[in-house]
Amino acid sequence: MFDKDIKDIKDIKVIKRKEDKVICFRFVEKGKHYFAKLVHPDLQVDFVRERDINNYINNNLKDFKYFTKMLNVYENINLPNNLARLVNDSNPSAISKYNLMIFAHSGNHPLRYYINRMSRDDFKDILCQIRESTNLLNDIGVIHYDLYCESNVMLKKESNKWVIKIIDFGLSYIDLTDKRDSDYKNIMESIEHFNKKHII
């Protein structure tokens, strides 16, 4: 459930996308403004009242704290059925999960902001995870890292290791193999910055 210090949830919008719905809202916690987005395949009914959405969120999501106080993620959300089948090709009945994302309402930093502040070992781990994640997204036909607004890539520390989270499959298509692409350039800039900081 949400932290008891969350005083207000505002500006809730339900956006329909094919068979799914996207819930967007913002709230205030301990004097800080946040916004959030939830995509869930089970939201097939129209939420007429704001409190219906609040009740659903409060009753169904588990709070995971990220490595910065700026971000919260509520996990264990089912992927849409068509994507779940693609991700679990060998076992179509398996359940795939994705996340509700909660971001700082202002001053949100891109992925490279955090990469630039990592130790050498952490950075190497993240590079491996970026490659593995890119391969996974290739397999299901989606390559998308939105590094500026963090809507698709997140970092989390689990068991003392950095873990990359891939979220919001299929909202757009960006080819990281294309060196002209801005997100590809962002990763390259992060690597260059890291090399200057730790190696050169």
MDAnalysis code that builds the backbone (N, CA, C; Angstrom):
import MDAnalysis as mda
import numpy as np

u = mda.Universe.empty(600, n_residues=200, atom_resindex=np.repeat(np.arange(200), 3), trajectory=True)
u.add_TopologyAttr("name", ["N", "CA", "C"] * 200)
u.add_TopologyAttr("resid", np.arange(1, 201))
u.add_TopologyAttr("resname", ["MET", "PHE", "ASP", "LYS", "ASP", "ILE", "LYS", "ASP", "ILE", "LYS", "ASP", "ILE", "LYS", "VAL", "ILE", "LYS", "ARG", "LYS", "GLU", "ASP", "LYS", "VAL", "ILE", "CYS", "PHE", "ARG", "PHE", "VAL", "GLU", "LYS", "GLY", "LYS", "HIS", "TYR", "PHE", "ALA", "LYS", "LEU", "VAL", "HIS", "PRO", "ASP", "LEU", "GLN", "VAL", "ASP", "PHE", "VAL", "ARG", "GLU", "ARG", "ASP", "ILE", "ASN", "ASN", "TYR", "ILE", "ASN", "ASN", "ASN", "LEU", "LYS", "ASP", "PHE", "LYS", "TYR", "PHE", "THR", "LYS", "MET", "LEU", "ASN", "VAL", "TYR", "GLU", "ASN", "ILE", "ASN", "LEU", "PRO", "ASN", "ASN", "LEU", "ALA", "ARG", "LEU", "VAL", "ASN", "ASP", "SER", "ASN", "PRO", "SER", "ALA", "ILE", "SER", "LYS", "TYR", "ASN", "LEU", "MET", "ILE", "PHE", "ALA", "HIS", "SER", "GLY", "ASN", "HIS", "PRO", "LEU", "ARG", "TYR", "TYR", "ILE", "ASN", "ARG", "MET", "SER", "ARG", "ASP", "ASP", "PHE", "LYS", "ASP", "ILE", "LEU", "CYS", "GLN", "ILE", "ARG", "GLU", "SER", "THR", "ASN", "LEU", "LEU", "ASN", "ASP", "ILE", "GLY", "VAL", "ILE", "HIS", "TYR", "ASP", "LEU", "TYR", "CYS", "GLU", "SER", "ASN", "VAL", "MET", "LEU", "LYS", "LYS", "GLU", "SER", "ASN", "LYS", "TRP", "VAL", "ILE", "LYS", "ILE", "ILE", "ASP", "PHE", "GLY", "LEU", "SER", "TYR", "ILE", "ASP", "LEU", "THR", "ASP", "LYS", "ARG", "ASP", "SER", "ASP", "TYR", "LYS", "ASN", "ILE", "MET", "GLU", "SER", "ILE", "GLU", "HIS", "PHE", "ASN", "LYS", "LYS", "HIS", "ILE", "ILE"])
u.atoms.positions = np.array([
    [0.834, -1.196, 0.000],
    [0.000, 0.000, 0.000],
    [0.870, 1.247, 0.000],
    [0.276, 2.352, -0.401],
    [1.016, 3.596, -0.410],
    [1.420, 4.001, 0.990],
    [2.519, 4.703, 1.073],
    [2.986, 5.256, 2.334],
    [1.904, 6.149, 2.927],
    [1.716, 6.043, 4.231],
    [0.674, 6.838, 4.890],
    [0.936, 8.334, 4.782],
    [2.187, 8.705, 4.445],
    [2.519, 10.117, 4.325],
    [2.119, 10.710, 2.983],
    [1.654, 9.867, 2.051],
    [1.166, 10.409, 0.791],
    [-0.162, 11.102, 1.065],
    [-0.193, 12.399, 0.884],
    [-1.354, 13.180, 1.291],
    [-2.416, 13.281, 0.213],
    [-2.003, 13.265, -1.039],
    [-2.958, 13.607, -2.074],
    [-2.548, 12.976, -3.390],
    [-3.513, 12.396, -4.086],
    [-3.294, 11.881, -5.435],
    [-4.130, 12.730, -6.377],
    [-3.497, 13.311, -7.401],
    [-4.164, 14.289, -8.250],
    [-4.001, 13.935, -9.722],
    [-4.781, 14.637, -10.526],
    [-4.638, 14.605, -11.983],
    [-4.609, 13.186, -12.527],
    [-5.576, 12.369, -12.131],
    [-5.634, 10.991, -12.626],
    [-6.297, 10.976, -13.999],
    [-5.621, 10.350, -14.960],
    [-6.161, 10.224, -16.306],
    [-6.077, 8.760, -16.727],
    [-7.121, 8.267, -17.366],
    [-7.117, 6.910, -17.903],
    [-7.051, 7.013, -19.421],
    [-5.998, 6.444, -19.999],
    [-5.774, 6.522, -21.437],
    [-5.872, 5.116, -22.010],
    [-6.784, 4.916, -22.933],
    [-6.950, 3.582, -23.504],
    [-5.975, 3.385, -24.651],
    [-5.288, 2.229, -24.655],
    [-4.368, 1.872, -25.720],
    [-4.643, 0.435, -26.110],
    [-5.367, 0.260, -27.220],
    [-5.769, -1.068, -27.678],
    [-6.566, -1.757, -26.581],
    [-6.169, -2.962, -26.171],
    [-6.939, -3.670, -25.146],
    [-6.504, -3.300, -23.738],
    [-5.467, -2.489, -23.610],
    [-4.952, -2.119, -22.292],
    [-5.368, -0.701, -21.940],
    [-5.090, -0.331, -20.718],
    [-5.289, 1.047, -20.298],
    [-4.053, 1.528, -19.570],
    [-3.797, 2.813, -19.697],
    [-2.687, 3.448, -19.003],
    [-3.281, 4.412, -17.987],
    [-2.894, 4.255, -16.731],
    [-3.329, 5.169, -15.683],
    [-2.175, 6.105, -15.363],
    [-2.408, 7.393, -15.487],
    [-1.402, 8.391, -15.136],
    [-1.933, 9.230, -13.983],
    [-1.084, 9.514, -13.024],
    [-1.518, 10.353, -11.917],
    [-0.305, 10.996, -11.268],
    [-0.553, 11.955, -10.408],
    [0.535, 12.556, -9.643],
    [0.097, 12.666, -8.191],
    [1.074, 12.763, -7.295],
    [0.753, 12.855, -5.880],
    [1.869, 13.576, -5.140],
    [1.585, 13.898, -3.888],
    [2.542, 14.591, -3.030],
    [2.884, 13.684, -1.861],
    [4.178, 13.461, -1.619],
    [4.630, 12.653, -0.490],
    [5.733, 13.413, 0.232],
    [5.500, 13.668, 1.514],
    [6.496, 14.359, 2.343],
    [6.975, 15.650, 1.678],
    [6.030, 16.364, 1.106],
    [6.331, 17.656, 0.516],
    [6.924, 17.618, -0.872],
    [7.174, 16.420, -1.430],
    [7.748, 16.301, -2.766],
    [6.670, 15.876, -3.759],
    [6.745, 16.420, -4.962],
    [5.773, 16.105, -6.000],
    [6.294, 14.958, -6.867],
    [5.420, 13.993, -7.145],
    [5.764, 12.846, -7.972],
    [4.689, 12.659, -9.039],
    [5.075, 11.992, -10.148],
    [4.065, 11.534, -11.083],
    [4.287, 10.055, -11.346],
    [3.281, 9.386, -11.853],
    [3.370, 7.937, -12.010],
    [2.557, 7.491, -13.216],
    [2.853, 6.264, -13.649],
    [2.143, 5.681, -14.781],
    [1.980, 4.189, -14.536],
    [0.798, 3.683, -14.808],
    [0.516, 2.263, -14.635],
    [-0.160, 1.739, -15.889],
    [0.403, 0.692, -16.469],
    [-0.208, 0.017, -17.610],
    [-0.569, -1.387, -17.157],
    [-1.824, -1.771, -17.313],
    [-2.244, -3.076, -16.798],
    [-3.320, -3.677, -17.698],
    [-3.192, -4.952, -18.064],
    [-4.148, -5.569, -18.990],
    [-5.502, -5.862, -18.369],
    [-5.589, -5.892, -17.055],
    [-6.846, -6.255, -16.404],
    [-7.783, -5.072, -16.205],
    [-7.337, -3.887, -16.558],
    [-8.168, -2.702, -16.354],
    [-9.111, -2.529, -17.541],
    [-10.097, -3.402, -17.642],
    [-11.004, -3.391, -18.779],
    [-12.260, -2.561, -18.531],
    [-12.515, -2.207, -17.280],
    [-13.697, -1.404, -16.966],
    [-13.297, 0.057, -16.862],
    [-14.225, 0.915, -17.166],
    [-13.955, 2.348, -17.060],
    [-14.055, 2.782, -15.612],
    [-13.010, 3.447, -15.130],
    [-13.043, 3.993, -13.781],
    [-13.733, 5.354, -13.848],
    [-14.951, 5.401, -13.325],
    [-15.717, 6.636, -13.396],
    [-15.283, 7.599, -12.307],
    [-15.011, 7.063, -11.137],
    [-14.668, 7.911, -9.999],
    [-13.185, 7.800, -9.674],
    [-12.604, 8.901, -9.264],
    [-11.186, 8.932, -8.926],
    [-10.860, 7.935, -7.825],
    [-11.741, 7.792, -6.842],
    [-11.450, 6.904, -5.718],
    [-11.378, 5.443, -6.146],
    [-12.069, 5.068, -7.236],
    [-11.974, 3.693, -7.725],
    [-10.545, 3.372, -8.143],
    [-9.907, 4.311, -8.816],
    [-8.519, 4.114, -9.223],
    [-7.615, 4.080, -7.999],
    [-7.834, 5.001, -7.075],
    [-7.020, 5.026, -5.860],
    [-7.120, 3.713, -5.105],
    [-8.336, 3.180, -4.981],
    [-8.531, 1.918, -4.264],
    [-7.816, 0.773, -4.968],
    [-7.890, 0.751, -6.294],
    [-7.220, -0.317, -7.030],
    [-5.716, -0.266, -6.792],
    [-5.153, 0.928, -6.904],
    [-3.710, 1.079, -6.712],
    [-3.315, 0.684, -5.299],
    [-4.053, 1.182, -4.317],
    [-3.697, 0.931, -2.918],
    [-3.825, -0.537, -2.537],
    [-4.741, -1.250, -3.159],
    [-5.020, -2.627, -2.758],
    [-4.225, -3.672, -3.527],
    [-3.559, -3.283, -4.607],
    [-2.971, -4.302, -5.483],
    [-1.474, -4.192, -5.725],
    [-0.841, -3.168, -5.215],
    [0.550, -2.953, -5.587],
    [1.473, -2.980, -4.385],
    [2.634, -3.576, -4.583],
    [3.630, -3.696, -3.514],
    [4.731, -2.660, -3.716],
    [5.139, -2.032, -2.648],
    [6.093, -0.932, -2.735],
    [7.524, -1.453, -2.697],
    [8.317, -1.082, -3.709],
    [9.741, -1.380, -3.721],
    [10.493, -0.061, -3.782],
    [11.404, 0.165, -2.851],
    [12.181, 1.395, -2.851],
    [13.393, 1.235, -3.769],
    [13.620, 2.221, -4.629],
    [14.763, 2.185, -5.523],
    [15.995, 2.775, -4.849],
    [17.107, 2.731, -5.565],
    [18.368, 3.112, -4.954],
    [18.448, 4.610, -4.682],
    [17.543, 5.370, -5.215],
    [17.448, 6.772, -4.846],
    [16.066, 7.028, -4.277],
    [15.960, 7.925, -3.333],
    [14.664, 8.243, -2.737],
    [13.729, 8.907, -3.741],
    [14.312, 9.320, -4.861],
    [13.508, 10.011, -5.860],
    [12.485, 9.088, -6.509],
    [12.758, 7.784, -6.565],
    [11.927, 6.860, -7.326],
    [11.315, 5.785, -6.449],
    [10.075, 5.464, -6.730],
    [9.446, 4.254, -6.197],
    [8.958, 3.421, -7.373],
    [8.945, 2.111, -7.220],
    [8.377, 1.233, -8.234],
    [7.494, 0.209, -7.547],
    [6.304, 0.050, -8.078],
    [5.377, -0.951, -7.563],
    [5.376, -2.104, -8.550],
    [5.838, -3.264, -8.095],
    [6.138, -4.365, -9.000],
    [5.022, -5.412, -9.032],
    [5.320, -6.505, -9.727],
    [4.419, -7.652, -9.849],
    [3.136, -7.309, -10.590],
    [3.282, -6.599, -11.687],
    [2.159, -6.282, -12.556],
    [2.257, -7.177, -13.788],
    [1.158, -7.797, -14.175],
    [1.176, -8.702, -15.319],
    [1.414, -7.959, -16.628],
    [2.216, -8.560, -17.486],
    [2.337, -8.059, -18.848],
    [1.046, -8.342, -19.608],
    [0.722, -7.549, -20.624],
    [-0.389, -7.900, -21.511],
    [-0.207, -9.302, -22.067],
    [-1.301, -10.007, -22.271],
    [-1.241, -11.422, -22.645],
    [-0.421, -11.666, -23.904],
    [-0.572, -10.788, -24.898],
    [0.155, -11.031, -26.149],
    [1.662, -10.915, -25.950],
    [2.108, -9.984, -25.102],
    [3.534, -9.859, -24.827],
    [4.014, -10.963, -23.905],
    [3.167, -11.386, -22.975],
    [3.546, -12.486, -22.092],
    [3.823, -13.743, -22.903],
    [3.024, -13.976, -23.928],
    [3.249, -15.150, -24.785],
    [4.571, -15.027, -25.538],
    [4.900, -13.820, -25.983],
    [6.151, -13.631, -26.709],
    [7.364, -13.820, -25.808],
    [7.302, -13.251, -24.609],
    [8.433, -13.342, -23.691],
    [8.622, -14.766, -23.210],
    [7.519, -15.479, -23.007],
    [7.580, -16.853, -22.504],
    [7.198, -17.830, -23.612],
    [7.932, -17.760, -24.710],
    [7.576, -18.545, -25.888],
    [7.554, -20.036, -25.602],
    [8.470, -20.508, -24.737],
    [8.532, -21.940, -24.459],
    [7.462, -22.370, -23.462],
    [6.880, -21.426, -22.758],
    [5.861, -21.744, -21.762],
    [4.798, -20.648, -21.785],
    [3.842, -20.747, -22.713],
    [2.863, -19.675, -22.892],
    [2.028, -19.378, -21.650],
    [1.925, -20.343, -20.739],
    [1.093, -20.125, -19.557],
    [1.835, -19.401, -18.441],
    [3.159, -19.217, -18.617],
    [3.933, -18.538, -17.580],
    [3.481, -17.084, -17.456],
    [3.635, -16.534, -16.270],
    [3.202, -15.166, -16.006],
    [4.404, -14.232, -16.064],
    [4.325, -13.218, -16.906],
    [5.365, -12.196, -16.957],
    [4.881, -10.960, -16.217],
    [5.818, -10.217, -15.669],
    [5.468, -9.062, -14.851],
    [6.118, -7.796, -15.396],
    [5.472, -6.691, -15.156],
    [6.141, -5.416, -15.368],
    [5.678, -4.443, -14.292],
    [6.119, -3.194, -14.355],
    [6.070, -2.346, -13.174],
    [5.295, -1.055, -13.370],
    [4.722, -0.610, -12.257],
    [4.269, 0.774, -12.160],
    [5.477, 1.650, -11.869],
    [5.614, 2.747, -12.585],
    [6.761, 3.631, -12.406],
    [6.326, 4.906, -11.712],
    [7.066, 5.293, -10.704],
    [6.812, 6.559, -10.025],
    [8.082, 7.391, -10.083],
    [7.966, 8.598, -10.599],
    [9.124, 9.447, -10.835],
    [9.011, 10.738, -10.044],
    [10.144, 11.375, -9.838],
    [10.115, 12.730, -9.301],
    [9.394, 13.631, -10.300],
    [8.526, 14.485, -9.784],
    [7.728, 15.336, -10.671],
    [8.591, 16.349, -11.406],
    [9.686, 16.754, -10.791],
    [10.593, 17.698, -11.446],
    [12.030, 17.280, -11.156],
    [12.932, 17.689, -12.008],
    [14.338, 17.361, -11.805],
    [14.671, 15.908, -12.057],
    [13.861, 15.225, -12.857],
    [14.098, 13.813, -13.127],
    [15.366, 13.644, -13.966],
    [16.213, 12.693, -13.590],
    [17.483, 12.497, -14.276],
    [17.413, 11.311, -15.233],
    [18.076, 11.394, -16.382],
    [18.120, 10.258, -17.300],
    [19.040, 9.155, -16.781],
    [18.944, 8.014, -17.419],
    [19.745, 6.860, -17.017],
    [21.227, 7.205, -16.978],
    [21.700, 7.967, -17.946],
    [23.136, 8.249, -17.998],
    [23.590, 9.077, -16.799],
    [22.667, 9.831, -16.169],
    [23.017, 10.581, -14.958],
    [23.529, 9.627, -13.888],
    [22.860, 8.474, -13.745],
    [23.268, 7.502, -12.734],
    [24.499, 6.713, -13.179],
    [24.547, 6.373, -14.460],
    [25.709, 5.654, -14.972],
    [26.980, 6.455, -14.709],
    [26.901, 7.755, -14.910],
    [28.079, 8.601, -14.741],
    [28.556, 8.663, -13.298],
    [27.732, 8.236, -12.359],
    [28.076, 8.312, -10.940],
    [28.384, 6.945, -10.324],
    [28.520, 5.931, -11.158],
    [28.762, 4.580, -10.652],
    [30.250, 4.294, -10.503],
    [30.531, 3.271, -9.723],
    [31.896, 2.761, -9.661],
    [32.198, 1.988, -10.942],
    [33.459, 1.669, -11.150],
    [33.852, 0.944, -12.361],
    [33.166, -0.421, -12.443],
    [33.145, -1.162, -11.333],
    [32.537, -2.499, -11.352],
    [31.037, -2.420, -11.611],
    [30.370, -1.484, -10.954],
    [28.936, -1.330, -11.178],
    [28.647, -0.977, -12.629],
    [29.497, -0.125, -13.199],
    [29.291, 0.291, -14.575],
    [29.442, -0.887, -15.534],
    [30.443, -1.738, -15.304],
    [30.619, -2.924, -16.149],
    [29.398, -3.826, -16.075],
    [28.855, -3.994, -14.860],
    [27.652, -4.818, -14.710],
    [26.488, -4.242, -15.508],
    [26.342, -2.922, -15.451],
    [25.240, -2.279, -16.154],
    [25.387, -2.421, -17.664],
    [26.617, -2.294, -18.170],
    [26.826, -2.471, -19.605],
    [26.411, -3.871, -20.049],
    [26.756, -4.874, -19.246],
    [26.345, -6.250, -19.563],
    [24.828, -6.363, -19.580],
    [24.179, -5.741, -18.605],
    [22.723, -5.819, -18.538],
    [22.058, -5.074, -19.689],
    [22.660, -3.957, -20.114],
    [22.114, -3.246, -21.267],
    [22.170, -4.137, -22.502],
    [23.301, -4.829, -22.693],
    [23.417, -5.729, -23.845],
    [22.401, -6.867, -23.755],
    [22.281, -7.472, -22.567],
    [21.333, -8.576, -22.402],
    [19.898, -8.107, -22.614],
    [19.587, -6.932, -22.085],
    [18.237, -6.403, -22.231],
    [17.932, -6.072, -23.682],
    [18.920, -5.531, -24.379],
    [18.727, -5.223, -25.791],
    [18.461, -6.497, -26.579],
    [19.169, -7.568, -26.247],
    [18.932, -8.848, -26.916],
    [17.517, -9.343, -26.659],
    [17.049, -9.206, -25.405],
    [15.688, -9.633, -25.072],
    [14.669, -8.837, -25.876],
    [14.851, -7.521, -25.926],
    [13.900, -6.690, -26.652],
    [13.948, -6.977, -28.144],
    [15.137, -7.301, -28.660],
    [15.242, -7.719, -30.056],
    [14.403, -8.952, -30.319],
    [14.461, -9.905, -29.378],
    [13.750, -11.171, -29.546],
    [12.245, -10.967, -29.649],
    [11.709, -9.976, -28.926],
    [10.259, -9.775, -28.962],
    [9.873, -8.611, -29.877],
    [10.850, -8.081, -30.618],
    [10.556, -7.081, -31.625],
    [10.472, -5.662, -31.112],
    [11.040, -5.387, -29.954],
    [11.000, -4.033, -29.405],
    [12.395, -3.640, -28.952],
    [12.880, -2.511, -29.438],
    [14.143, -1.973, -28.933],
    [13.864, -0.538, -28.518],
    [13.776, -0.290, -27.242],
    [13.431, 1.065, -26.805],
    [14.056, 1.368, -25.454],
    [14.958, 2.323, -25.435],
    [15.458, 2.871, -24.181],
    [15.193, 4.373, -24.213],
    [14.277, 4.841, -23.417],
    [14.009, 6.268, -23.362],
    [14.832, 6.842, -22.217],
    [16.063, 7.213, -22.512],
    [17.001, 7.561, -21.446],
    [16.740, 8.932, -20.850],
    [16.022, 9.780, -21.559],
    [15.807, 11.118, -21.024],
    [14.715, 11.140, -19.963],
    [13.597, 10.477, -20.206],
    [12.509, 10.539, -19.223],
    [12.406, 9.269, -18.383],
    [13.254, 8.286, -18.644],
    [13.305, 7.055, -17.852],
    [12.013, 6.243, -17.890],
    [11.221, 6.411, -18.925],
    [9.957, 5.688, -18.947],
    [10.142, 4.223, -19.295],
    [11.335, 3.846, -19.776],
    [11.510, 2.467, -20.203],
    [12.663, 1.723, -19.554],
    [13.601, 2.420, -18.966],
    [14.724, 1.756, -18.320],
    [14.865, 2.284, -16.905],
    [15.005, 1.372, -15.958],
    [15.261, 1.772, -14.585],
    [16.372, 0.922, -14.001],
    [17.022, 1.455, -13.008],
    [18.060, 0.730, -12.290],
    [17.602, 0.468, -10.869],
    [17.901, -0.715, -10.375],
    [17.547, -1.077, -9.007],
    [18.682, -1.905, -8.423],
    [18.909, -1.802, -7.142],
    [19.941, -2.609, -6.500],
    [19.272, -3.778, -5.794],
    [19.598, -4.992, -6.215],
    [19.052, -6.216, -5.632],
    [20.211, -7.108, -5.222],
    [20.221, -7.520, -3.963],
    [21.291, -8.383, -3.455],
    [22.667, -7.788, -3.757],
    [22.782, -6.495, -3.529],
    [24.041, -5.765, -3.720],
    [24.516, -5.721, -5.168],
    [23.601, -5.956, -6.122],
    [23.946, -5.845, -7.536],
    [22.955, -4.912, -8.220],
    [23.466, -4.129, -9.185],
    [22.579, -3.261, -9.944],
    [21.789, -4.096, -10.943],
    [20.509, -3.843, -11.029],
    [19.636, -4.584, -11.931],
    [18.917, -3.593, -12.833],
    [18.894, -3.893, -14.117],
    [18.161, -3.041, -15.053],
    [16.738, -3.559, -15.183],
    [15.762, -2.665, -15.172],
    [14.361, -3.018, -15.348],
    [13.886, -2.457, -16.684],
    [13.290, -3.307, -17.499],
    [12.742, -2.893, -18.779],
    [11.230, -2.800, -18.630],
    [10.674, -1.657, -18.984],
    [9.275, -1.383, -18.685],
    [8.591, -0.803, -19.922],
    [7.278, -0.983, -20.007],
    [6.480, -0.390, -21.083],
    [6.889, -0.878, -22.459],
    [6.815, -2.186, -22.674],
    [7.130, -2.749, -23.974],
    [6.181, -2.201, -25.041],
    [6.751, -1.939, -26.206],
    [5.915, -1.726, -27.370],
    [5.326, -0.344, -27.534],
    [5.699, 0.625, -26.713],
    [5.129, 1.953, -26.875],
    [5.765, 2.699, -28.047],
    [6.988, 2.371, -28.383],
    [7.635, 2.967, -29.548],
    [8.829, 2.102, -29.939],
    [9.468, 2.459, -31.027],
    [10.553, 1.624, -31.555],
    [11.761, 2.502, -31.834],
    [12.835, 2.269, -31.104],
    [14.084, 2.991, -31.322],
    [15.193, 1.965, -31.500],
    [15.938, 2.088, -32.563],
    [16.965, 1.099, -32.885],
    [18.298, 1.536, -32.292],
    [18.751, 0.816, -31.257],
    [20.017, 1.165, -30.625],
    [21.222, 0.797, -31.482],
    [20.996, 0.045, -32.553],
    [22.105, -0.264, -33.457],
    [22.350, 0.881, -34.446],
    [21.446, 1.845, -34.472],
    [21.576, 2.989, -35.375],
    [22.346, 4.095, -34.662],
    [23.566, 4.349, -35.104],
    [24.420, 5.324, -34.433],
    [23.898, 6.755, -34.561],
    [22.942, 6.974, -35.449],
    [22.362, 8.313, -35.566],
    [21.293, 8.553, -34.508],
    [20.857, 7.486, -33.844],
    [19.762, 7.620, -32.882],
    [20.241, 8.315, -31.611],
    [19.410, 9.190, -31.053],
    [19.817, 9.993, -29.896],
    [20.073, 9.132, -28.665],
    [19.293, 8.053, -28.471],
    [19.505, 7.209, -27.298],
    [20.806, 6.428, -27.405],
    [21.147, 6.012, -28.618],
    [22.453, 5.379, -28.825],
    [23.555, 6.363, -28.442],
    [23.414, 7.607, -28.862],
    [24.416, 8.625, -28.537],
    [24.501, 8.849, -27.032],
    [23.364, 8.790, -26.349],
    [23.370, 8.973, -24.894],
    [24.218, 7.918, -24.202],
    [24.070, 6.662, -24.638],
    [24.859, 5.583, -24.043],
    [26.342, 5.801, -24.334],
    [26.649, 6.178, -25.562],
    [28.043, 6.416, -25.919],
    [28.633, 7.575, -25.109],
    [27.840, 8.618, -24.901],
    [28.310, 9.742, -24.092],
    [28.559, 9.308, -22.654],
    [27.706, 8.432, -22.140],
    [27.895, 7.936, -20.777],
    [29.189, 7.144, -20.659],
    [29.453, 6.302, -21.648],
    [30.680, 5.511, -21.638],
    [31.897, 6.429, -21.706],
    [31.824, 7.430, -22.578],
    [32.943, 8.366, -22.717],
    [33.177, 9.123, -21.407],
    [32.097, 9.581, -20.789],
    [32.216, 10.301, -19.515],
    [32.822, 9.403, -18.447],
    [32.358, 8.153, -18.401],
    [32.858, 7.210, -17.400],
    [34.347, 6.951, -17.601],
    [34.756, 6.779, -18.854],
    [36.169, 6.526, -19.145],
    [37.048, 7.688, -18.691],
    [36.583, 8.899, -18.933],
    [37.357, 10.071, -18.525],
    [37.444, 10.162, -17.005],
    [36.369, 9.776, -16.344],
    [36.311, 9.901, -14.886],
    [37.152, 8.841, -14.192],
    [37.113, 7.601, -14.686],
    [37.707, 6.483, -13.958],
    [38.978, 5.918, -14.590],
    [39.155, 6.106, -15.891],
    [40.232, 5.394, -16.582],
    [41.293, 6.344, -17.110],
    [40.876, 7.367, -17.839],
    [41.852, 8.260, -18.473],
    [42.498, 9.172, -17.435],
])
